Amino acid sequence: MAEMRASDRFSINSQLEHLQSKHVGTGHADMTKHEWAVNQHRDSYACYIGRPSMLHYFAVAEGESYGRVRFECMQRMIQPCGPPPVQKE
């Protein structure tokens, strides 16, 4: 297997930084578990809202209207995992 050179590491790191700046949900080294979970939940809710057939399925399963299910999904995006934990000094 070929040895990794310093230029290869720099290239990989710059590609990773570019990806992280382009896509918020990819995270970074200083991201907490709570931030990661919030990103995952918000991404899921955005996916549900973006697919009307999925919302119709949820509405039928819950016995609610389409608009109510959509509204509830948007409300859950505000704090999907509850308030953030208290930061230690």
C-alpha positions, 0 to 999 in steps of 0.5 A: 500500500502506498504511503500517505504524503503530507500533500495527500493529507492536506488535500483530504482535509481541504476536501472535508472542510469544503464538504462541511461548509457546503452541507451543514449536516455533515458536522465537524470536530467540535459538534456535540451529540445534541447538535448532531441529533438535532441535525438528524431530526430536522433533516428527517422532518424536512424530508417528510415535509418535502414528500407529500405522499409521506405526509399523506401516509402519516395523516392516514395512520394518525387519523389527522388531516394533511395540514395538521400533520404538516404543521406538527412536523414543522413545529417539531423542527423547532426543538426536535430533541428538547432544549440544549444541555447546559454547557460547562465552563 
